[in-house]
Amino acid sequence: MTTTTVVRTAVKPRRAVLAMPEYHPPLAAREALRLDFNENTFAPSPRVMEQLKQITPEGLTKYPEREPVERIAAQHFGIEADQVLLTNGVDEVIHLVCAAFLEPEDEALIATPTFFMYDVSISMMTSGLRKIQSDASLEFPYERFMAAINERTKLIIVASPNNPTGAIVSREHLLAIAAAAPQAVLMVDEAYFHFHGESTIEDIATIPNLLIARTFSKAYGLANLRIGMLAGNVELLKYVRKVCSPYNVNGVALDCLPVALADEDYLAWYTEQVRIGRERMMDGLRTMGVPFFPSHANFILMKIGPKHAELVKAMRKHGVLLRDRSADPGCDGFVRITIGVEEHVTLGLAALQTSLNEIGWKA
Ligand SMILES: *Cc1c(COP(=O)(O)O)cnc(C)c1O
């Protein structure tokens, strides 16, 4: 066994870094049915597995080249290559957008509860993060959000569908937000787009302050390859490219993306599995009397109450992982369950029923 000798340093990070929140998702001991991270619960397209067999030793020695794959992605999404930046997941998109646009005196605006990385990356640059809390419905607080926009607002991030609520923001409202803050970047995080089907990506051609983030971690099942995409106004993307490493996306992910995009049948099949599973899960929750929030994504947020941690523990015992969202603002007693393929929804529902009985939960 080795022991670390702690040598104290006199070096302090930037004040913003000292003040940043830390994000430590519970990644340990996940050898169970993973209904906790909103991943694809099954597999990516089989074409990706075929592509992975093409990896050569020489290929691994080369620095990755992003641009050719950006051209393929652009074509796939019906936009121009200079309107696309491929990234190390949407997490990197958030980081890069904050680094490119936020001065310490700027304000950034998000609605809570939402994805925690916005807070982390915004706080890295400025103390001017403003959070607009949803009411008990957990719908997007549109009126209060609009009222919070001012001349110092520089970055607005909206997730639609939102995580962990599953709520959406209409295109009409998103365009109104963009118009109300022409000096600010509006980034719409469409990580869960495939489970909803409506996008504002076509508006990047005409809205000069709009950015769209997409991930290949969720519907495409590539979370472990780390690949995401930012689409938007060419000038805005030029600034983001300046703060981005030329080798931010690894070559294995770049090789796999074109085949994953090409297999539209696979994507249609997986998203249909989720849509059917989501209905089944909601029906099951209604039958069990568990309150939940209507979701447009591949997960459902449910209201368990004081026994939330007990439920997560009982489910783990039955081999199913859930995510306790109780610490999120306005989410006391809430637990989130991921929707996957049919078999996994069946297992999740059965474990939920058994676990709720075991802990003596009552509606
Ligand atoms: C999961 C998730 C992401 C992370 O995507 P990566 O591409 O894996 O970094 C981004 N935004 C939201 C809202 C998410 O839930």
The ligand as a Tripos MOL2 file, in Angstrom:
@<TRIPOS>MOLECULE
LIG
   15    15     1     0     0
SMALL
NO_CHARGES

@<TRIPOS>ATOM
      1 C1        -26.6970   13.8400  -20.4630 C.3       1 LIG1
      2 C2        -26.7960   15.3010  -20.7470 C.ar      1 LIG1
      3 C3        -25.7560   15.9750  -21.3690 C.ar      1 LIG1
      4 C4        -24.3900   15.3350  -21.5060 C.3       1 LIG1
      5 O1        -24.0940   14.9720  -22.7460 O.3       1 LIG1
      6 P1        -22.6510   14.4270  -23.1170 P.3       1 LIG1
      7 O2        -22.6540   14.5990  -24.5840 O.co2     1 LIG1
      8 O3        -22.5780   12.9990  -22.6820 O.co2     1 LIG1
      9 O4        -21.6110   15.2770  -22.4460 O.co2     1 LIG1
     10 C5        -25.9620   17.2870  -21.7590 C.ar      1 LIG1
     11 N1        -27.1100   17.9310  -21.4780 N.ar      1 LIG1
     12 C6        -28.1110   17.3270  -20.8330 C.ar      1 LIG1
     13 C7        -29.3580   18.0700  -20.5490 C.3       1 LIG1
     14 C8        -27.9730   16.0010  -20.4290 C.ar      1 LIG1
     15 O5        -28.9350   15.4140  -19.7050 O.3       1 LIG1
@<TRIPOS>BOND
     1     1     2 1
     2     2     3 ar
     3     2    14 ar
     4     3     4 1
     5     3    10 ar
     6     4     5 1
     7     5     6 1
     8     6     7 2
     9     6     8 1
    10     6     9 1
    11    10    11 ar
    12    11    12 ar
    13    12    13 1
    14    12    14 ar
    15    14    15 1
@<TRIPOS>SUBSTRUCTURE
     1 LIG1         1 GROUP 0 **** ****
